[in-house]
Amino acid sequence: MSSSYAPHVGGVEEHVRQVARELQEAGCAVEVWSVDRGTGPVVRDVEGVTVRYLPTPLPSGSVGGIGRFLRALPGAWRHWTAARASFRPELLHVHCFGPNGAYALAMHRRFRLPLVVTSHGETVADDHAVFQRSAVLRTALRRALAAASAVTAPSAFVIDELRADYGLEGGDVVPNGVELGLVGDPAGSPFGGRYLLAVGRLGRVKGFDLLVAAMDGVDLDPDVRLVVVGDGPERERLEALAADRGLGDRVEFAGRLQPADVADAMAGAIAVVVPSRMEAFGIVALEAWRSGAPLVMTNRGGAPGFVRDGADAILVDPLDSEALRGAIERVARDGALRARLVAAGRERVPEFTWARVARAYLDRYDAVLPARVGGAGTEAAA
């Protein structure tokens, strides 16, 4: 039960896509139930997985908003109960708690379905600060965490935040994964010359504005430029920022690329820079390690829990422009440092496979449904 799914792209969508595939290969019957974000309440086959896009109206604080919710709720609930009747899941696994989580909690209560919750840092790393604005979601999350048979997150940072702010007791870390086969080839990079690379959704939390600002005054050869791969609501503002700083010839916005092209671009980069204001984990870090790119990584969020500063990456506070600029300059100038970071990253990345992620989830399903999942050797629905 995902807050978002294809055709939308992002860390959560990738995580759920890969886990669904691995669970199917492990013999589980799997469907993805996702929030309808414009598709309408439809059912589609996406890469061999049945995906149901379901309506998730929630009440707002206004009288009109409550009225609209009450009118929409009966129809929405019919779609959810129809999904349950069609697939008959034995377990519900929420990824990235939002309206999907509120409806999962309702399904748990109505049909006594075991509930697993995986937070991806949505309570602290959301551009729209929905948890700060929505008492409904805050309450639903607290109740879902209390009701869940298992709670996981990709980093201890997220688990600690759930404990401190939402009353979680327990909780486990299940790291993100990466496809090891997309190694990347520098000869195939879509970008020529010498460049730093940043990849991700162009939203405020990802901190690309901090990186663009750091490029203003960076002490590197003038032919070294920054290439930003991705798209999102901040793109026009970022382009304007680069223009205002006189960086039009030094910052390139390349838009969205296919995963294989991203891997090639990473392989050809001087370094991959992740300047997020807050990062629950950062799959981009794993992608950089896989492609043999030196990594400059934010220290805000979950990265210090799996990245070793000075060994497989350089950790830096992106809100400190001088520190960010200095980290970039250090990595760009020091070939021996880059080689050490690349070697260490390549050694670490096999620890983070999607098969391991799925196996960790199956272990938790085993504890909830011991007679049906994984070790029992029978088909499961999740």
LUMDOTI-773093 format. One record per residue: residue in one letter; x, y, z of N, C-alpha, C in turn; residue number from 1. Coordinates in steps of 0.1 Angstrom, whole numbers, plus 5000, padded with zeros to 4 digits. Example, Ala and Ser with C-alpha at 12.3 -4.5 7.8 and 13.67 -1.06 7.14 Angstrom:
// residues 2
 residu n.east n.north n.up ca.east ca.north ca.up c.east c.north c.up num
      A   5132    4943 5078    5123     4955  5078   5132    4967 5078   1
      S   5128    4978 5071    5137     4989  5071   5129    5000 5079   2
END
This chain:
// residues 382
 residu n.east n.north n.up ca.east ca.north ca.up c.east c.north c.up num
      M   5009    4988 5000    5000     5000  5000   5009    5012 5000   1
      S   5011    5018 4988    5021     5028  4986   5014    5042 4985   2
      S   5021    5052 4990    5016     5066  4988   5016    5071 4974   3
      S   5024    5064 4965    5026     5068  4951   5032    5056 4944   4
      Y   5029    5056 4931    5035     5045  4922   5035    5050 4908   5
      A   5040    5042 4899    5041     5045  4885   5028    5050 4880   6
      P   5028    5060 4871    5039     5066  4864   5047    5076 4871   7
      H   5044    5078 4884    5052     5088  4891   5065    5081 4895   8
      V   5076    5088 4897    5089     5083  4900   5095    5089 4912   9
      G   5103    5082 4919    5109     5086  4932   5114    5075 4940  10
      G   5119    5078 4951    5125     5067  4960   5115    5057 4965  11
      V   5103    5062 4969    5093     5053  4974   5088    5044 4963  12
      E   5085    5050 4951    5080     5042  4940   5090    5031 4936  13
      E   5103    5035 4936    5113     5025  4932   5114    5014 4942  14
      H   5113    5018 4955    5114     5008  4966   5103    4998 4964  15
      V   5091    5003 4963    5079     4994  4962   5080    4985 4950  16
      R   5084    4991 4939    5085     4984  4926   5094    4972 4927  17
      Q   5106    4975 4933    5116     4964  4934   5112    4953 4944  18
      V   5106    4958 4955    5102     4948  4966   5091    4939 4960  19
      A   5081    4945 4953    5070     4937  4947   5075    4926 4938  20
      R   5085    4930 4930    5091     4920  4921   5098    4909 4928  21
      E   5106    4913 4939    5113     4903  4946   5104    4894 4954  22
      L   5093    4899 4959    5083     4891  4967   5076    4881 4957  23
      Q   5073    4886 4945    5067     4876  4935   5077    4865 4932  24
      E   5090    4868 4931    5100     4858  4928   5101    4848 4939  25
      A   5098    4853 4951    5099     4845  4963   5087    4836 4965  26
      G   5077    4837 4956    5065     4829  4957   5053    4836 4963  27
      C   5054    4848 4966    5042     4855  4972   5033    4860 4961  28
      A   5020    4860 4965    5010     4867  4956   5010    4882 4961  29
      V   5012    4891 4951    5014     4905  4955   5005    4914 4946  30
      E   4999    4924 4953    4993     4935  4946   4999    4948 4952  31
      V   4999    4958 4944    5002     4972  4949   4990    4980 4949  32
      W   4986    4985 4960    4975     4994  4961   4980    5008 4964  33
      S   4978    5017 4955    4984     5030  4956   4973    5041 4956  34
      V   4977    5053 4960    4968     5064  4960   4966    5069 4946  35
      D   4953    5071 4943    4949     5077  4930   4954    5091 4929  36
      R   4964    5094 4921    4969     5107  4919   4966    5112 4905  37
      G   4954    5110 4901    4950     5115  4888   4947    5104 4878  38
      T   4949    5092 4881    4946     5081  4872   4931    5077 4872  39
      G   4924    5081 4883    4911     5075  4885   4912    5062 4892  40
      P   4901    5056 4897    4901     5043  4904   4902    5032 4894  41
      V   4914    5029 4890    4916     5019  4879   4925    5008 4884  42
      V   4925    4997 4876    4934     4985  4879   4943    4984 4867  43
      R   4956    4983 4869    4965     4981  4857   4976    4971 4860  44
      D   4981    4965 4850    4993     4956  4851   5005    4965 4848  45
      V   5014    4966 4858    5026     4973  4857   5038    4964 4859  46
      E   5045    4960 4848    5056     4952  4849   5052    4938 4856  47
      G   5041    4933 4852    5037     4920  4857   5031    4920 4871  48
      V   5029    4932 4877    5023     4933  4890   5009    4941 4889  49
      T   4999    4935 4895    4986     4942  4895   4986    4954 4904  50
      V   4983    4966 4899    4983     4978  4906   4969    4984 4907  51
      R   4964    4987 4918    4951     4993  4920   4953    5007 4925  52
      Y   4948    5017 4917    4949     5031  4921   4935    5034 4928  53
      L   4936    5037 4941    4924     5038  4949   4922    5052 4954  54
      P   4909    5057 4955    4907     5070  4960   4909    5071 4975  55
      T   4914    5082 4980    4917     5083  4995   4913    5096 5000  56
      P   4901    5100 4999    4897     5113  5005   4899    5113 5020  57
      L   4903    5125 5025    4905     5127  5039   4898    5140 5043  58
      P   4893    5141 5055    4886     5154  5059   4897    5165 5062  59
      S   4893    5177 5058    4901     5189  5061   4894    5196 5073  60
      G   4900    5207 5077    4895     5215  5088   4883    5223 5086  61
      S   4880    5226 5073    4869     5235  5070   4856    5227 5070  62
      V   4844    5234 5072    4831     5228  5071   4829    5223 5057  63
      G   4833    5230 5047    4832     5225  5033   4840    5213 5030  64
      G   4852    5213 5036    4861     5201  5034   4855    5189 5041  65
      I   4850    5190 5052    4843     5179  5059   4831    5174 5051  66
      G   4824    5183 5046    4812     5179  5038   4816    5172 5025  67
      R   4827    5177 5018    4832     5170  5006   4837    5156 5010  68
      F   4844    5155 5021    4849     5142  5026   4837    5132 5028  69
      L   4827    5136 5035    4815     5128  5038   4808    5123 5026  70
      R   4808    5132 5016    4801     5128  5003   4810    5118 4995  71
      A   4823    5119 4996    4832     5111  4988   4835    5098 4995  72
      L   4834    5097 5008    4839     5085  5016   4832    5072 5012  73
      P   4818    5072 5011    4812     5059  5008   4817    5053 4994  74
      G   4818    5061 4984    4823     5056  4971   4837    5051 4972  75
      A   4846    5059 4979    4860     5055  4981   4861    5042 4989  76
      W   4853    5040 4999    4854     5028  5007   4849    5016 4999  77
      R   4839    5018 4990    4835     5007  4982   4847    5002 4973  78
      H   4855    5011 4968    4866     5007  4960   4876    4999 4968  79
      W   4879    5003 4981    4888     4996  4989   4883    4982 4993  80
      T   4870    4981 4997    4865     4968  5001   4864    4959 4988  81
      A   4861    4965 4977    4861     4957  4964   4875    4951 4962  82
      A   4886    4959 4964    4899     4955  4962   4902    4943 4972  83
      R   4898    4944 4984    4900     4934  4994   4893    4921 4990  84
      A   4880    4923 4985    4872     4911  4981   4878    4904 4969  85
      S   4884    4912 4960    4890     4906  4948   4903    4899 4951  86
      F   4912    4905 4958    4925     4899  4961   4926    4891 4973  87
      R   4919    4894 4984    4918     4888  4996   4932    4887 5003  88
      P   4938    4898 5005    4952     4898  5011   4952    4893 5025  89
      E   4963    4887 5029    4965     4882  5043   4973    4892 5051  90
      L   4979    4902 5045    4987     4911  5052   4987    4924 5044  91
      L   4987    4936 5051    4988     4949  5045   5001    4955 5049  92
      H   5009    4960 5039    5022     4966  5042   5022    4980 5036  93
      V   5022    4990 5045    5021     5004  5041   5035    5009 5039  94
      H   5037    5016 5028    5050     5023  5025   5047    5038 5023  95
      C   5054    5045 5031    5053     5060  5031   5039    5064 5035  96
      F   5037    5066 5048    5024     5068  5054   5018    5081 5049  97
      G   5006    5081 5044    4999     5092  5040   4984    5088 5040  98
      P   4976    5093 5031    4962     5088  5030   4961    5073 5029  99
      N   4971    5067 5022    4971     5052  5020   4972    5046 5034 100
      G   4979    5052 5043    4981     5046  5057   4968    5047 5065 101
      A   4961    5058 5063    4948     5060  5070   4938    5049 5066 102
      Y   4938    5047 5053    4929     5036  5048   4933    5022 5051 103
      A   4946    5020 5052    4952     5007  5057   4948    5005 5071 104
      L   4948    5015 5079    4944     5014  5093   4929    5010 5094 105
      A   4921    5016 5086    4907     5013  5085   4905    4998 5081 106
      M   4912    4994 5071    4911     4980  5066   4915    4970 5077 107
      H   4926    4974 5084    4931     4966  5095   4920    4964 5105 108
      R   4914    4975 5109    4903     4974  5119   4891    4966 5114 109
      R   4887    4969 5102    4874     4963  5097   4876    4948 5094 110
      F   4887    4944 5089    4888     4931  5084   4899    4923 5092 111
      R   4904    4929 5102    4914     4922  5111   4926    4917 5103 112
      L   4931    4925 5094    4942     4922  5086   4955    4927 5093 113
      P   4965    4918 5094    4978     4923  5100   4984    4934 5092 114
      L   4990    4943 5100    4995     4956  5094   5010    4957 5096 115
      V   5017    4960 5086    5032     4963  5086   5033    4978 5081 116
      V   5041    4986 5088    5043     5000  5084   5058    5002 5081 117
      T   5061    5008 5069    5074     5012  5066   5074    5027 5063 118
      S   5081    5035 5072    5082     5049  5070   5094    5052 5061 119
      H   5093    5061 5052    5104     5065  5044   5109    5079 5046 120
      G   5106    5084 5058    5110     5097  5062   5100    5108 5059 121
      E   5087    5104 5055    5077     5113  5051   5073    5123 5061 122
      T   5075    5120 5074    5071     5130  5085   5081    5141 5086 123
      V   5093    5140 5081    5103     5151  5082   5108    5156 5069 124
      A   5107    5148 5058    5114     5152  5045   5104    5153 5034 125
      D   5093    5160 5037    5082     5162  5027   5082    5177 5023 126
      D   5082    5180 5010    5082     5194  5006   5069    5202 5011 127
      H   5058    5195 5013    5046     5201  5016   5042    5201 5031 128
      A   5051    5195 5039    5050     5194  5054   5036    5190 5057 129
      V   5031    5179 5051    5017     5175  5053   5015    5171 5068 130
      F   5024    5165 5074    5022     5160  5088   5022    5172 5098 131
      Q   5028    5183 5094    5027     5195  5102   5013    5201 5101 132
      R   5007    5199 5089    4994     5206  5087   4982    5197 5089 133
      S   4984    5184 5090    4972     5175  5090   4972    5168 5104 134
      A   4962    5172 5112    4960     5164  5125   4955    5150 5122 135
      V   4947    5149 5111    4942     5136  5108   4953    5126 5105 136
      L   4963    5130 5097    4974     5121  5094   4983    5118 5106 137
      R   4985    5128 5115    4993     5126  5127   4986    5116 5136 138
      T   4973    5117 5138    4966     5108  5146   4966    5094 5140 139
      A   4963    5093 5127    4963     5080  5120   4976    5073 5121 140
      L   4987    5081 5120    5000     5075  5120   5003    5069 5134 141
      R   5000    5077 5145    5002     5072  5158   4994    5059 5161 142
      R   4982    5059 5156    4973     5047  5158   4978    5035 5150 143
      A   4983    5038 5138    4988     5027  5129   5001    5021 5135 144
      L   5010    5030 5140    5022     5024  5146   5019    5016 5158 145
      A   5009    5020 5166    5005     5012  5178   4999    4999 5174 146
      A   4992    4999 5163    4984     4987  5158   4993    4977 5150 147
      A   5004    4982 5145    5012     4974  5135   5019    4962 5142 148
      S   5019    4951 5134    5027     4940  5139   5042    4942 5137 149
      A   5046    4951 5128    5060     4954  5126   5061    4968 5120 150
      V   5071    4975 5124    5074     4988  5118   5089    4989 5114 151
      T   5091    4993 5102    5105     4995  5097   5107    5008 5091 152
      A   5119    5012 5089    5123     5024  5082   5137    5021 5076 153
      P   5141    5029 5066    5155     5027  5060   5166    5031 5068 154
      S   5164    5039 5079    5175     5044  5087   5171    5045 5102 155
      A   5181    5045 5111    5178     5047  5125   5173    5061 5127 156
      F   5177    5070 5119    5172     5084  5120   5157    5085 5120 157
      V   5151    5077 5110    5136     5078  5109   5130    5070 5120 158
      I   5135    5059 5124    5130     5052  5136   5130    5061 5148 159
      D   5141    5067 5151    5142     5076  5162   5132    5087 5162 160
      E   5129    5093 5150    5119     5103  5149   5105    5098 5152 161
      L   5102    5086 5147    5089     5080  5150   5087    5078 5165 162
      R   5098    5073 5171    5097     5071  5186   5095    5084 5193 163
      A   5102    5095 5189    5102     5107  5196   5089    5115 5194 164
      D   5083    5115 5182    5072     5123  5179   5059    5116 5177 165
      Y   5059    5102 5175    5047     5095  5172   5045    5083 5181 166
      G   5053    5082 5191    5050     5072  5201   5054    5058 5197 167
      L   5062    5056 5187    5066     5042  5183   5074    5035 5194 168
      E   5070    5023 5197    5078     5014  5206   5084    5003 5197 169
      G   5097    5002 5198    5104     4992  5189   5107    4998 5176 170
      G   5105    4990 5165    5109     4994  5152   5123    4989 5148 171
      D   5124    4986 5135    5137     4980  5130   5141    4988 5117 172
      V   5154    4988 5115    5159     4993  5102   5160    4983 5091 173
      V   5154    4986 5080    5156     4978  5068   5161    4987 5057 174
      P   5173    4987 5054    5179     4997  5044   5173    4996 5031 175
      N   5175    5006 5023    5171     5005  5009   5181    4996 5001 176
      G   5177    4994 4988    5185     4986  4980   5188    4993 4966 177
      V   5195    4985 4958    5199     4991  4945   5201    4979 4935 178
      E   5198    4981 4922    5200     4971  4912   5215    4971 4909 179
      L   5222    4960 4912    5236     4959  4910   5240    4959 4896 180
      G   5232    4955 4887    5235     4953  4873   5238    4966 4865 181
      L   5232    4977 4870    5233     4990  4863   5246    4997 4867 182
      V   5257    4991 4863    5270     4996  4868   5273    5010 4862 183
      G   5270    5011 4849    5273     5024  4842   5287    5023 4835 184
      D   5288    5031 4824    5300     5031  4816   5303    5046 4813 185
      P   5314    5051 4817    5317     5065  4815   5317    5069 4800 186
      A   5321    5059 4792    5321     5061  4777   5307    5064 4772 187
      G   5297    5059 4779    5283     5061  4775   5276    5073 4781 188
      S   5283    5081 4789    5277     5092  4795   5271    5102 4785 189
      P   5259    5106 4788    5253     5116  4779   5259    5130 4780 190
      F   5269    5132 4789    5275     5145  4791   5290    5144 4789 191
      G   5295    5154 4781    5309     5154  4779   5316    5163 4789 192
      G   5329    5163 4788    5337     5172  4796   5338    5167 4811 193
      R   5341    5177 4819    5343     5174  4834   5331    5180 4841 194
      Y   5324    5171 4849    5312     5176  4856   5310    5170 4869 195
      L   5304    5177 4878    5298     5172  4890   5283    5168 4887 196
      L   5278    5158 4893    5265     5153  4890   5256    5153 4903 197
      A   5243    5158 4901    5233     5157  4912   5221    5151 4905 198
      V   5214    5142 4913    5203     5135  4907   5192    5134 4917 199
      G   5180    5137 4913    5168     5135  4921   5156    5144 4917 200
      R   5146    5143 4925    5134     5151  4923   5137    5165 4927 201
      L   5134    5175 4918    5137     5188  4921   5127    5195 4930 202
      G   5128    5191 4943    5119     5197  4953   5128    5204 4964 203
      R   5122    5212 4972    5130     5220  4981   5138    5211 4991 204
      V   5133    5200 4996    5140     5192  5006   5153    5187 5000 205
      K   5153    5184 4987    5165     5178  4981   5177    5188 4981 206
      G   5174    5201 4983    5186     5210  4985   5194    5214 4973 207
      F   5188    5212 4961    5196     5216  4949   5199    5231 4948 208
      D   5190    5239 4954    5193     5253  4955   5206    5256 4963 209
      L   5208    5248 4973    5221     5249  4981   5233    5246 4973 210
      L   5231    5236 4964    5243     5232  4956   5245    5242 4945 211
      V   5235    5247 4939    5237     5258  4929   5244    5270 4935 212
      A   5239    5274 4947    5246     5285  4954   5260    5282 4957 213
      A   5263    5270 4961    5277     5266  4964   5286    5267 4951 214
      M   5280    5265 4940    5288     5266  4927   5292    5280 4924 215
      D   5285    5290 4930    5289     5304  4929   5301    5306 4938 216
      G   5313    5307 4932    5325     5309  4940   5333    5297 4943 217
      V   5329    5285 4938    5337     5273  4940   5350    5275 4932 218
      D   5361    5271 4939    5374     5272  4934   5378    5260 4926 219
      L   5373    5259 4914    5376     5248  4905   5379    5253 4891 220
      D   5386    5245 4883    5388     5249  4869   5375    5254 4863 221
      P   5375    5264 4855    5363     5270  4849   5355    5260 4840 222
      D   5362    5249 4835    5355     5240  4827   5347    5230 4834 223
      V   5349    5229 4848    5341     5220  4856   5327    5226 4858 224
      R   5317    5218 4854    5303     5223  4856   5295    5213 4864 225
      L   5283    5218 4868    5274     5210  4876   5263    5206 4866 226
      V   5260    5193 4866    5248     5188  4858   5238    5183 4868 227
      V   5226    5188 4867    5215     5184  4876   5205    5175 4868 228
      V   5203    5163 4872    5194     5154  4865   5182    5152 4873 229
      G   5170    5154 4867    5157     5152  4874   5148    5163 4870 230
      D   5136    5162 4875    5126     5172  4873   5117    5174 4885 231
      G   5109    5184 4886    5101     5186  4897   5097    5201 4898 232
      P   5090    5204 4909    5084     5218  4910   5094    5229 4912 233
      E   5106    5226 4916    5116     5236  4918   5124    5240 4906 234
      R   5122    5233 4895    5131     5235  4883   5132    5249 4879 235
      E   5121    5256 4876    5122     5270  4872   5129    5279 4881 236
      R   5126    5277 4894    5133     5285  4904   5148    5282 4904 237
      L   5152    5270 4903    5166     5266  4902   5173    5272 4890 238
      E   5166    5272 4879    5172     5278  4866   5173    5293 4868 239
      A   5163    5299 4874    5164     5313  4877   5176    5317 4886 240
      L   5177    5308 4896    5188     5310  4906   5202    5310 4899 241
      A   5203    5300 4891    5216     5298  4883   5218    5310 4874 242
      A   5208    5315 4868    5209     5326  4859   5213    5339 4867 243
      D   5206    5341 4878    5208     5353  4887   5223    5353 4892 244
      R   5228    5341 4894    5242     5340  4899   5252    5340 4888 245
      G   5248    5342 4876    5257     5342  4865   5264    5328 4862 246
      L   5256    5317 4865    5261     5304  4863   5256    5297 4851 247
      G   5250    5304 4842    5244     5298  4830   5252    5288 4823 248
      D   5265    5291 4822    5274     5282  4815   5281    5272 4824 249
      R   5277    5272 4837    5284     5263  4846   5274    5253 4853 250
      V   5261    5256 4851    5251     5247  4857   5241    5243 4846 251
      E   5240    5230 4844    5231     5224  4833   5220    5216 4839 252
      F   5208    5219 4835    5196     5211  4840   5192    5202 4828 253
      A   5194    5189 4831    5193     5179  4820   5179    5172 4820 254
      G   5171    5175 4830    5158     5168  4830   5159    5154 4834 255
      R   5148    5146 4832    5148     5133  4836   5155    5124 4826 256
      L   5162    5114 4831    5169     5104  4823   5165    5090 4826 257
      Q   5166    5081 4817    5164     5067  4820   5175    5061 4830 258
      P   5172    5051 4838    5181     5046  4848   5195    5043 4842 259
      A   5195    5036 4830    5208     5033  4824   5216    5045 4821 260
      D   5210    5056 4816    5217     5068  4813   5222    5075 4826 261
      V   5214    5074 4837    5219     5080  4849   5231    5072 4854 262
      A   5231    5059 4853    5243     5051  4857   5255    5055 4849 263
      D   5253    5057 4836    5265     5061  4827   5269    5075 4831 264
      A   5260    5084 4834    5264     5097  4838   5271    5097 4851 265
      M   5267    5089 4861    5274     5088  4873   5288    5083 4871 266
      A   5290    5073 4863    5303     5067  4860   5312    5077 4854 267
      G   5307    5086 4847    5316     5096  4841   5318    5109 4849 268
      A   5312    5110 4861    5312     5122  4869   5325    5123 4877 269
      I   5329    5135 4880    5340     5137  4890   5335    5133 4903 270
      A   5323    5136 4906    5317     5132  4919   5302    5133 4918 271
      V   5294    5125 4926    5280     5127  4927   5278    5134 4940 272
      V   5270    5145 4940    5267     5153  4952   5253    5152 4956 273
      V   5250    5149 4968    5236     5148  4974   5235    5158 4985 274
      P   5228    5170 4981    5228     5181  4990   5215    5183 4998 275
      S   5208    5172 5001    5195     5173  5007   5195    5180 5021 276
      R   5185    5188 5023    5182     5194  5036   5179    5183 5046 277
      M   5173    5172 5042    5170     5161  5050   5168    5149 5041 278
      E   5175    5138 5044    5175     5126  5036   5173    5114 5045 279
      A   5161    5107 5044    5159     5095  5052   5169    5084 5050 280
      F   5173    5083 5037    5184     5073  5034   5192    5078 5022 281
      G   5186    5078 5010    5193     5083  4999   5198    5071 4989 282
      I   5189    5066 4981    5192     5056  4972   5203    5061 4962 283
      V   5203    5074 4960    5213     5079  4951   5227    5076 4955 284
      A   5229    5075 4968    5242     5071  4974   5246    5057 4969 285
      L   5237    5048 4970    5240     5035  4965   5243    5034 4950 286
      E   5235    5042 4943    5237     5043  4928   5251    5048 4925 287
      A   5255    5058 4932    5269     5063  4930   5279    5053 4933 288
      W   5278    5046 4944    5288     5035  4947   5288    5025 4936 289
      R   5276    5021 4932    5275     5010  4921   5282    5015 4908 290
      S   5281    5028 4905    5286     5032  4892   5301    5037 4893 291
      G   5307    5036 4905    5321     5040  4907   5323    5055 4907 292
      A   5313    5062 4913    5315     5077  4914   5318    5081 4928 293
      P   5328    5089 4930    5330     5095  4944   5317    5102 4949 294
      L   5315    5101 4962    5302     5106  4967   5304    5117 4978 295
      V   5297    5128 4976    5297     5139  4986   5282    5139 4990 296
      M   5280    5136 5003    5267     5133  5008   5263    5142 5020 297
      T   5250    5146 5020    5245     5153  5032   5246    5145 5045 298
      N   5249    5152 5055    5249     5146  5068   5236    5148 5076 299
      R   5226    5153 5069    5213     5156  5076   5204    5145 5073 300
      G   5201    5137 5083    5192     5126  5082   5199    5113 5084 301
      G   5196    5103 5075    5200     5089  5078   5213    5085 5073 302
      A   5219    5093 5064    5232     5089  5058   5243    5086 5068 303
      P   5245    5093 5079    5255     5089  5089   5254    5075 5094 304
      G   5242    5069 5093    5240     5056  5098   5245    5045 5089 305
      F   5248    5048 5076    5253     5038  5067   5265    5042 5059 306
      V   5267    5055 5058    5279     5061  5051   5290    5063 5061 307
      R   5302    5059 5057    5314     5061  5065   5322    5073 5060 308
      D   5321    5084 5068    5327     5097  5064   5342    5095 5062 309
      G   5347    5099 5050    5361     5098  5047   5366    5085 5042 310
      A   5357    5075 5043    5360     5062  5038   5353    5059 5025 311
      D   5340    5059 5025    5332     5057  5012   5324    5069 5008 312
      A   5326    5080 5015    5319     5092  5010   5325    5103 5019 313
      I   5322    5116 5015    5325     5127  5023   5311    5133 5028 314
      L   5309    5133 5041    5297     5138  5046   5299    5153 5049 315
      V   5288    5161 5046    5289     5175  5048   5275    5181 5051 316
      D   5275    5192 5058    5262     5199  5061   5259    5208 5049 317
      P   5249    5205 5041    5247     5213  5029   5242    5228 5032 318
      L   5237    5230 5044    5233     5243  5048   5245    5252 5051 319
      D   5257    5246 5052    5269     5254  5054   5276    5255 5040 320
      S   5274    5266 5033    5278     5268  5019   5293    5266 5018 321
      E   5301    5272 5028    5315     5270  5027   5320    5256 5029 322
      A   5313    5249 5038    5317     5235  5040   5313    5227 5027 323
      L   5302    5229 5022    5298     5222  5009   5308    5225 4998 324
      R   5311    5238 4997    5320     5242  4986   5334    5235 4988 325
      G   5338    5235 5001    5351     5229  5004   5351    5214 5002 326
      A   5340    5207 5005    5340     5192  5002   5341    5189 4987 327
      I   5334    5197 4979    5334     5196  4965   5348    5198 4959 328
      E   5354    5209 4964    5368     5212  4959   5378    5201 4963 329
      R   5376    5196 4975    5385     5186  4980   5385    5173 4972 330
      V   5372    5169 4969    5371     5156  4961   5375    5159 4946 331
      A   5372    5170 4941    5375     5173  4927   5390    5174 4925 332
      R   5398    5179 4935    5412     5181  4933   5420    5169 4936 333
      D   5415    5160 4944    5424     5149  4950   5420    5136 4943 334
      G   5428    5132 4933    5425     5120  4926   5427    5107 4935 335
      A   5436    5108 4944    5438     5096  4953   5426    5094 4962 336
      L   5421    5105 4967    5409     5105  4975   5397    5099 4967 337
      R   5395    5104 4955    5385     5098  4947   5386    5083 4945 338
      A   5398    5079 4942    5400     5065  4940   5397    5057 4953 339
      R   5400    5062 4964    5397     5055  4977   5382    5054 4979 340
      L   5375    5065 4977    5361     5066  4979   5354    5056 4969 341
      V   5359    5056 4957    5353     5047  4947   5355    5032 4951 342
      A   5367    5029 4955    5370     5015  4959   5361    5011 4971 343
      A   5360    5019 4981    5352     5016  4993   5338    5015 4989 344
      G   5333    5024 4981    5319     5023  4977   5315    5011 4970 345
      R   5324    5007 4960    5321     4994  4953   5322    4982 4962 346
      E   5330    4983 4973    5330     4972  4982   5318    4971 4991 347
      R   5312    4983 4994    5300     4983  5002   5287    4980 4995 348
      V   5286    4983 4982    5273     4983  4976   5266    4969 4975 349
      P   5274    4958 4975    5267     4945  4974   5259    4942 4987 350
      E   5262    4950 4998    5254     4948  5010   5239    4952 5008 351
      F   5236    4960 4998    5223     4967  4996   5216    4962 4984 352
      T   5212    4949 4984    5204     4944  4973   5190    4944 4976 353
      W   5181    4945 4966    5167     4944  4968   5163    4930 4973 354
      A   5170    4920 4969    5167     4907  4975   5168    4906 4990 355
      R   5179    4913 4995    5180     4914  5010   5169    4922 5016 356
      V   5165    4933 5009    5154     4941  5015   5141    4932 5016 357
      A   5138    4925 5005    5126     4917  5004   5127    4905 5015 358
      R   5139    4900 5016    5140     4889  5026   5138    4894 5040 359
      A   5142    4906 5043    5140     4912  5056   5125    4914 5059 360
      Y   5118    4919 5048    5103     4920  5050   5097    4906 5052 361
      L   5101    4896 5044    5096     4883  5045   5098    4877 5059 362
      D   5109    4880 5065    5112     4876  5079   5101    4882 5089 363
      R   5097    4894 5086    5087     4900  5095   5073    4894 5091 364
      Y   5071    4892 5079    5058     4885  5075   5057    4871 5082 365
      D   5069    4864 5082    5069     4851  5088   5064    4851 5103 366
      A   5069    4862 5110    5065     4863  5124   5050    4866 5125 367
      V   5044    4873 5116    5030     4876  5116   5021    4864 5111 368
      L   5026    4858 5101    5018     4847  5094   5027    4834 5094 369
      P   5031    4829 5105    5041     4818  5104   5036    4806 5097 370
      A   5023    4804 5095    5019     4791  5089   5018    4793 5074 371
      R   5021    4805 5069    5017     4808  5055   5029    4814 5046 372
      V   5038    4821 5052    5047     4829  5045   5061    4823 5046 373
      G   5069    4825 5035    5084     4823  5035   5088    4809 5039 374
      G   5092    4808 5052    5098     4795  5057   5088    4784 5056 375
      A   5074    4787 5057    5065     4776  5056   5063    4770 5042 376
      G   5068    4778 5032    5069     4772  5018   5055    4774 5011 377
      T   5046    4781 5016    5033     4783  5009   5032    4797 5004 378
      E   5023    4798 4994    5021     4811  4988   5014    4821 4998 379
      A   5019    4833 4997    5013     4843  5006   5008    4855 4998 380
      A   5000    4863 5004    4995     4875  4998   4999    4886 5007 381
      A   5005    4897 5001    5010     4908  5009   5006    4921 5002 382
END
